[in-house]
């Protein structure tokens, strides 16, 4: 029998109360209110966008209203595949859903042959591997705490050797995504969140979508029963900026890098009919 733990959290002035909760024996904290996971539900996996930081009604909640089916928001701040693969309780909840939606992660947000990431904040680096130190002996890794920052440093240090890292990250993305998807229900959606469609080839750090993920990589993990939904925000929704978001003044920079309420509404509008069709 599944159970939930509801947690109390004091919030700063101007911050949202995310009603944080835990499911079962999972050590991860999810956005609430907690949902009943003893019956039928849709599970949504993803990072900070899925969690819905700074918006009062993230797209999992909006989809729930639209389809009339419980939606369990399993999004985690800075989460990638390792977030779930290292948390068997959360993975079990996702596996027991009638349908799963997975926000496509960047190739940098998971442990790989060049560095390991934090088990819950997958955007943060724990340590570079000996292979990376050997490939970039001239780089001081002491201040590269985040994966994107590390890749920027490597690209500047030696563009040619950086392409070796890129190839390794892309190969690792394919392996890790397949490992995650095999644990999920047969009905599932991959969600591409970006300001443009997946690129034909992703070789560098430019672009606004999941880092180093391209069209061929996505097609490679679209197994039977898996569909792709692309959610590209309209110019009107993007123009709203942070005006429909709630955040402490000290976090304005972080808020500008995340989707606002209007974008979440558009994501839900794209997801809801696709989910209803599969259900």
DAKA-V134034 format. One record per pair of residues at least 24 apart in sequence whose C-alpha atoms are under 10 Angstrom apart, sorted by the first residue. I is the first residue (numbers start at 1). J is the second residue. D is the distance in whole Angstrom. If there is no record, write none. Layout:
BEGIN
I;J;D + I;J;D
END
This chain:
BEGIN
1;37;9 + 1;38;7 + 2;36;8 + 2;37;6 + 2;38;6 + 2;39;10 + 2;89;10 + 2;93;8 + 3;34;10 + 3;35;9 + 3;36;8 + 3;37;7 + 3;38;8 + 4;34;7 + 4;35;8 + 4;36;8 + 4;37;8 + 5;29;10 + 5;34;8 + 6;30;10 + 6;31;10 + 6;32;8 + 6;33;8 + 6;34;7 + 7;32;9 + 7;33;10 + 7;34;10 + 11;248;9 + 12;247;9 + 12;248;7 + 12;249;10 + 13;246;10 + 13;247;8 + 13;248;6 + 13;249;9 + 14;54;10 + 14;246;6 + 14;247;5 + 14;248;5 + 14;249;7 + 14;250;10 + 15;53;10 + 15;54;7 + 15;55;10 + 15;245;10 + 15;246;6 + 15;247;5 + 15;248;5 + 15;249;9 + 15;251;9 + 16;53;8 + 16;54;7 + 16;55;8 + 16;56;7 + 16;245;9 + 16;246;6 + 16;247;7 + 16;248;9 + 17;54;10 + 17;56;9 + 18;51;9 + 18;52;9 + 18;53;8 + 18;54;9 + 18;55;9 + 18;56;8 + 18;57;10 + 22;74;10 + 22;90;9 + 23;72;10 + 23;74;9 + 23;89;8 + 23;90;7 + 23;93;8 + 24;89;7 + 24;90;8 + 24;92;10 + 24;93;9 + 25;87;9 + 25;88;9 + 25;89;6 + 25;90;8 + 26;84;10 + 26;87;6 + 26;88;7 + 26;89;5 + 26;90;6 + 26;91;9 + 26;92;10 + 26;93;10 + 27;87;7 + 27;88;10 + 27;89;8 + 27;90;9 + 27;120;9 + 28;74;9 + 28;75;10 + 28;76;8 + 28;77;10 + 28;83;9 + 28;84;9 + 28;87;8 + 28;89;9 + 28;90;8 + 28;119;10 + 28;120;7 + 29;74;9 + 29;75;9 + 29;76;7 + 29;77;9 + 29;120;10 + 30;72;9 + 30;73;7 + 30;74;6 + 30;75;7 + 30;76;6 + 30;77;9 + 30;90;10 + 31;58;10 + 31;72;9 + 31;73;6 + 31;74;7 + 31;75;7 + 31;76;8 + 31;77;10 + 32;61;10 + 32;72;9 + 32;73;8 + 32;74;9 + 33;61;10 + 33;72;9 + 33;73;9 + 34;71;10 + 34;72;8 + 34;73;9 + 35;70;7 + 35;71;7 + 35;72;6 + 35;73;8 + 36;70;8 + 36;71;9 + 36;72;8 + 37;70;9 + 37;71;9 + 37;72;8 + 37;93;7 + 37;94;10 + 37;96;9 + 37;97;8 + 38;93;9 + 38;96;9 + 38;97;10 + 39;70;9 + 39;96;9 + 39;97;9 + 39;98;9 + 40;69;8 + 40;70;7 + 40;71;9 + 40;96;9 + 40;97;7 + 40;98;6 + 40;99;9 + 41;69;6 + 41;70;5 + 41;71;6 + 41;72;7 + 41;93;10 + 41;94;9 + 41;96;8 + 41;97;5 + 41;98;6 + 41;99;7 + 41;100;9 + 42;69;7 + 42;70;6 + 42;71;5 + 42;72;6 + 42;73;9 + 42;93;10 + 42;94;8 + 42;96;9 + 42;97;5 + 42;98;6 + 42;99;5 + 42;100;6 + 42;101;8 + 42;188;9 + 42;275;9 + 42;279;10 + 43;70;9 + 43;71;6 + 43;72;5 + 43;73;6 + 43;74;7 + 43;75;9 + 43;93;8 + 43;94;6 + 43;95;8 + 43;96;9 + 43;97;6 + 43;98;8 + 43;99;6 + 43;100;5 + 43;101;6 + 43;102;9 + 43;184;10 + 43;185;10 + 43;188;9 + 44;71;7 + 44;72;6 + 44;73;5 + 44;74;6 + 44;75;7 + 44;94;8 + 44;97;9 + 44;99;9 + 44;100;6 + 44;101;5 + 44;102;6 + 44;103;8 + 44;188;10 + 44;189;9 + 44;191;10 + 45;72;9 + 45;73;7 + 45;74;5 + 45;75;5 + 45;76;8 + 45;79;9 + 45;80;9 + 45;81;9 + 45;83;10 + 45;84;9 + 45;90;10 + 45;91;10 + 45;94;8 + 45;100;7 + 45;101;6 + 45;102;5 + 45;103;6 + 45;104;9 + 45;190;10 + 45;191;10 + 46;73;9 + 46;74;7 + 46;75;5 + 46;76;6 + 46;77;9 + 46;78;9 + 46;79;6 + 46;80;7 + 46;81;8 + 46;83;9 + 46;84;10 + 46;101;8 + 46;102;6 + 46;103;5 + 46;104;7 + 46;105;7 + 46;191;9 + 47;74;9 + 47;75;5 + 47;76;5 + 47;77;5 + 47;78;5 + 47;79;4 + 47;80;6 + 47;81;9 + 47;83;9 + 47;102;9 + 47;103;7 + 47;104;9 + 47;105;8 + 47;109;10 + 47;121;9 + 47;122;9 + 47;123;9 + 48;75;7 + 48;76;6 + 48;77;4 + 48;78;6 + 48;79;7 + 48;80;10 + 48;103;10 + 48;121;10 + 48;258;8 + 48;259;10 + 49;75;8 + 49;76;9 + 49;77;8 + 49;78;9 + 49;79;10 + 49;103;9 + 49;193;9 + 49;257;10 + 49;258;7 + 49;259;7 + 49;260;9 + 49;264;9 + 50;74;8 + 50;75;5 + 50;76;7 + 50;77;9 + 50;79;10 + 50;101;10 + 50;102;9 + 50;103;7 + 50;193;10 + 50;259;10 + 50;264;9 + 51;75;4 + 51;76;6 + 51;77;7 + 51;78;9 + 51;79;9 + 52;76;9 + 52;77;9 + 52;258;9 + 52;259;8 + 52;260;9 + 52;261;9 + 52;264;8 + 53;77;8 + 53;245;9 + 53;246;9 + 53;247;9 + 53;254;10 + 53;255;8 + 53;258;8 + 53;259;9 + 53;260;9 + 54;242;9 + 54;244;9 + 54;245;5 + 54;246;5 + 54;247;6 + 54;248;9 + 54;251;10 + 54;254;10 + 54;255;7 + 54;258;8 + 54;259;9 + 54;260;8 + 54;261;9 + 55;242;10 + 55;244;7 + 55;245;5 + 55;246;6 + 55;247;9 + 55;255;10 + 55;258;10 + 55;259;8 + 55;260;6 + 55;261;6 + 55;262;9 + 55;264;8 + 56;244;9 + 56;245;8 + 56;246;8 + 56;260;10 + 56;261;8 + 57;260;10 + 57;261;7 + 57;264;8 + 57;265;9 + 58;259;9 + 58;260;9 + 58;261;7 + 58;262;10 + 58;263;9 + 58;264;6 + 58;265;8 + 58;267;9 + 58;268;9 + 59;261;9 + 59;262;10 + 59;263;9 + 59;264;5 + 59;265;6 + 59;266;8 + 59;267;6 + 59;268;5 + 59;269;9 + 59;271;9 + 59;272;10 + 60;101;10 + 60;264;9 + 60;265;10 + 60;267;9 + 60;268;7 + 60;271;9 + 60;272;10 + 61;264;10 + 61;265;10 + 61;268;9 + 62;264;8 + 62;265;7 + 62;266;10 + 62;267;9 + 62;268;6 + 62;269;9 + 62;271;10 + 62;272;9 + 63;264;10 + 63;265;9 + 63;267;9 + 63;268;5 + 63;269;8 + 63;270;9 + 63;271;7 + 63;272;6 + 63;273;9 + 63;275;9 + 63;276;10 + 64;268;9 + 64;272;8 + 65;268;10 + 65;272;9 + 66;268;8 + 66;269;9 + 66;271;10 + 66;272;7 + 66;273;9 + 66;276;9 + 67;271;10 + 67;272;6 + 67;273;8 + 67;275;8 + 67;276;6 + 67;279;10 + 68;276;9 + 69;276;9 + 69;279;10 + 70;97;10 + 71;97;9 + 71;99;10 + 71;100;10 + 72;97;9 + 72;100;10 + 73;101;10 + 74;101;10 + 74;102;10 + 75;102;9 + 75;103;9 + 76;120;8 + 76;121;8 + 76;122;9 + 77;120;8 + 77;121;7 + 77;122;9 + 77;123;9 + 78;105;10 + 78;109;8 + 78;118;10 + 78;120;7 + 78;121;5 + 78;122;6 + 78;123;5 + 78;124;8 + 79;103;10 + 79;105;8 + 79;109;8 + 79;110;9 + 79;118;9 + 79;119;9 + 79;120;6 + 79;121;5 + 79;122;5 + 79;123;7 + 79;124;10 + 80;104;9 + 80;105;6 + 80;106;8 + 80;107;9 + 80;108;9 + 80;109;6 + 80;110;6 + 80;111;10 + 80;117;10 + 80;119;9 + 80;120;8 + 80;121;8 + 80;122;6 + 80;123;8 + 80;176;10 + 80;177;10 + 81;105;8 + 81;106;10 + 81;107;10 + 81;109;8 + 81;110;7 + 81;111;9 + 81;119;9 + 81;120;10 + 81;122;8 + 81;173;9 + 81;176;7 + 81;177;7 + 81;178;10 + 81;179;9 + 81;180;6 + 81;181;9 + 82;109;8 + 82;110;6 + 82;111;7 + 82;116;10 + 82;117;8 + 82;118;8 + 82;119;6 + 82;120;7 + 82;121;9 + 82;122;7 + 82;176;8 + 82;177;10 + 82;180;9 + 83;109;10 + 83;110;9 + 83;117;10 + 83;118;8 + 83;119;5 + 83;120;5 + 83;121;7 + 83;122;7 + 84;119;9 + 84;120;8 + 84;180;8 + 84;183;10 + 85;119;9 + 85;176;9 + 85;179;8 + 85;180;7 + 85;183;9 + 86;119;6 + 86;120;8 + 87;119;8 + 87;120;9 + 91;180;9 + 91;183;7 + 91;184;8 + 92;183;8 + 92;184;9 + 93;184;9 + 94;183;8 + 94;184;6 + 94;185;8 + 95;180;10 + 95;181;9 + 95;182;9 + 95;183;6 + 95;184;4 + 95;185;5 + 95;186;9 + 96;183;9 + 96;184;8 + 96;185;7 + 97;184;8 + 97;185;7 + 97;186;10 + 97;187;9 + 97;188;10 + 98;184;9 + 98;185;7 + 98;186;8 + 98;187;7 + 98;188;9 + 98;278;10 + 98;279;8 + 99;184;8 + 99;185;6 + 99;186;7 + 99;187;5 + 99;188;5 + 99;189;8 + 99;275;8 + 99;278;8 + 99;279;8 + 100;181;9 + 100;184;7 + 100;185;7 + 100;186;8 + 100;187;7 + 100;188;5 + 100;189;6 + 100;190;9 + 100;226;10 + 100;275;9 + 101;184;9 + 101;185;10 + 101;187;9 + 101;188;6 + 101;189;5 + 101;190;6 + 101;191;7 + 101;226;9 + 101;227;10 + 101;228;10 + 101;229;10 + 101;271;9 + 101;275;9 + 102;177;10 + 102;180;10 + 102;181;9 + 102;184;10 + 102;188;8 + 102;189;6 + 102;190;5 + 102;191;6 + 102;192;9 + 102;228;10 + 103;189;8 + 103;190;6 + 103;191;5 + 103;192;6 + 103;193;7 + 103;210;9 + 103;229;10 + 104;177;9 + 104;189;10 + 104;190;6 + 104;191;6 + 104;192;6 + 104;193;7 + 104;194;10 + 104;209;9 + 104;210;7 + 104;211;10 + 104;213;9 + 104;218;9 + 104;228;10 + 105;173;9 + 105;177;9 + 105;190;10 + 105;191;9 + 105;192;9 + 105;193;9 + 105;209;9 + 105;210;6 + 105;211;8 + 105;212;10 + 105;213;8 + 106;148;10 + 106;169;9 + 106;170;9 + 106;173;8 + 106;209;8 + 106;210;4 + 106;211;4 + 106;212;6 + 106;213;6 + 106;214;10 + 107;147;10 + 107;166;9 + 107;168;9 + 107;169;6 + 107;170;6 + 107;171;9 + 107;172;8 + 107;173;5 + 107;174;9 + 107;176;10 + 107;177;10 + 107;210;7 + 107;211;6 + 107;212;6 + 107;213;6 + 108;146;10 + 108;147;6 + 108;148;7 + 108;150;10 + 108;151;8 + 108;166;9 + 108;169;7 + 108;170;9 + 108;172;9 + 108;173;8 + 108;210;9 + 108;211;7 + 108;212;8 + 108;213;10 + 109;146;9 + 109;147;7 + 109;148;9 + 109;169;9 + 109;173;9 + 109;210;9 + 109;211;9 + 110;147;9 + 110;169;9 + 110;172;8 + 110;173;8 + 110;176;8 + 110;177;10 + 111;147;10 + 111;169;9 + 111;172;8 + 111;173;9 + 111;176;9 + 112;165;10 + 112;168;8 + 112;169;7 + 112;170;10 + 112;171;9 + 112;172;6 + 112;173;8 + 112;176;9 + 113;165;9 + 113;168;7 + 113;169;8 + 113;172;8 + 114;165;7 + 114;168;8 + 114;169;8 + 115;147;9 + 115;150;10 + 116;147;10 + 117;145;10 + 117;146;9 + 117;147;8 + 121;146;10 + 122;146;9 + 122;147;9 + 123;147;6 + 123;148;8 + 123;149;10 + 124;148;9 + 124;149;10 + 124;150;10 + 125;149;10 + 125;150;9 + 132;165;8 + 135;161;7 + 135;162;9 + 135;164;9 + 135;165;9 + 136;161;8 + 136;162;9 + 148;205;9 + 148;211;9 + 151;204;9 + 151;205;8 + 152;204;9 + 152;205;7 + 155;204;8 + 155;205;9 + 159;204;10 + 162;203;10 + 162;204;9 + 163;203;8 + 163;204;8 + 166;202;9 + 166;203;7 + 166;204;8 + 166;205;10 + 166;212;7 + 167;203;8 + 167;212;9 + 169;211;10 + 169;212;8 + 169;213;9 + 170;202;9 + 170;203;9 + 170;211;10 + 170;212;7 + 170;213;7 + 170;214;9 + 170;217;8 + 171;217;9 + 173;212;9 + 173;213;8 + 173;217;8 + 173;218;10 + 173;221;10 + 174;213;10 + 174;217;7 + 174;218;8 + 174;220;8 + 174;221;7 + 175;221;9 + 177;217;10 + 177;218;10 + 177;221;7 + 178;220;9 + 178;221;6 + 178;222;9 + 178;223;9 + 181;221;8 + 181;222;10 + 181;223;9 + 181;226;9 + 182;223;10 + 185;225;9 + 185;226;10 + 186;223;9 + 186;224;8 + 186;225;6 + 186;226;7 + 187;224;9 + 187;225;5 + 187;226;6 + 187;227;8 + 187;275;9 + 187;278;7 + 187;279;8 + 188;222;10 + 188;223;10 + 188;224;10 + 188;225;6 + 188;226;5 + 188;227;7 + 188;228;9 + 188;274;10 + 188;275;9 + 188;278;8 + 189;222;9 + 189;225;8 + 189;226;5 + 189;227;5 + 189;228;6 + 189;229;7 + 189;271;9 + 189;274;8 + 189;275;8 + 189;278;9 + 190;218;9 + 190;221;9 + 190;222;8 + 190;226;7 + 190;227;6 + 190;228;5 + 190;229;6 + 190;230;8 + 191;227;9 + 191;228;6 + 191;229;5 + 191;230;6 + 191;231;7 + 191;267;9 + 191;270;10 + 191;271;8 + 192;218;9 + 192;228;7 + 192;229;6 + 192;230;5 + 192;231;6 + 192;232;8 + 192;267;10 + 193;229;9 + 193;230;6 + 193;231;5 + 193;232;6 + 193;233;8 + 193;259;10 + 193;267;8 + 194;230;8 + 194;231;7 + 194;232;6 + 194;233;8 + 194;259;10 + 195;230;10 + 195;231;8 + 195;232;5 + 195;233;6 + 195;234;8 + 195;235;9 + 195;238;9 + 196;230;9 + 196;231;9 + 196;232;6 + 196;233;8 + 197;230;7 + 197;231;9 + 197;232;7 + 198;230;9 + 208;257;10 + 225;278;9 + 226;278;10 + 227;274;9 + 227;275;10 + 227;278;9 + 228;271;10 + 228;274;9 + 229;267;9 + 229;270;7 + 229;271;7 + 229;274;8 + 229;275;10 + 230;267;9 + 230;270;8 + 230;271;9 + 231;263;9 + 231;264;9 + 231;266;7 + 231;267;5 + 231;268;9 + 231;269;9 + 231;270;6 + 231;271;8 + 232;263;9 + 232;266;8 + 232;267;8 + 232;270;9 + 233;259;9 + 233;262;9 + 233;263;6 + 233;264;9 + 233;265;10 + 233;266;7 + 233;267;8 + 234;262;9 + 234;263;8 + 234;266;8 + 235;263;10 + 236;262;9 + 236;263;9 + 237;261;8 + 237;262;5 + 237;263;6 + 237;264;9 + 237;265;9 + 237;266;8 + 238;262;8 + 238;263;7
END
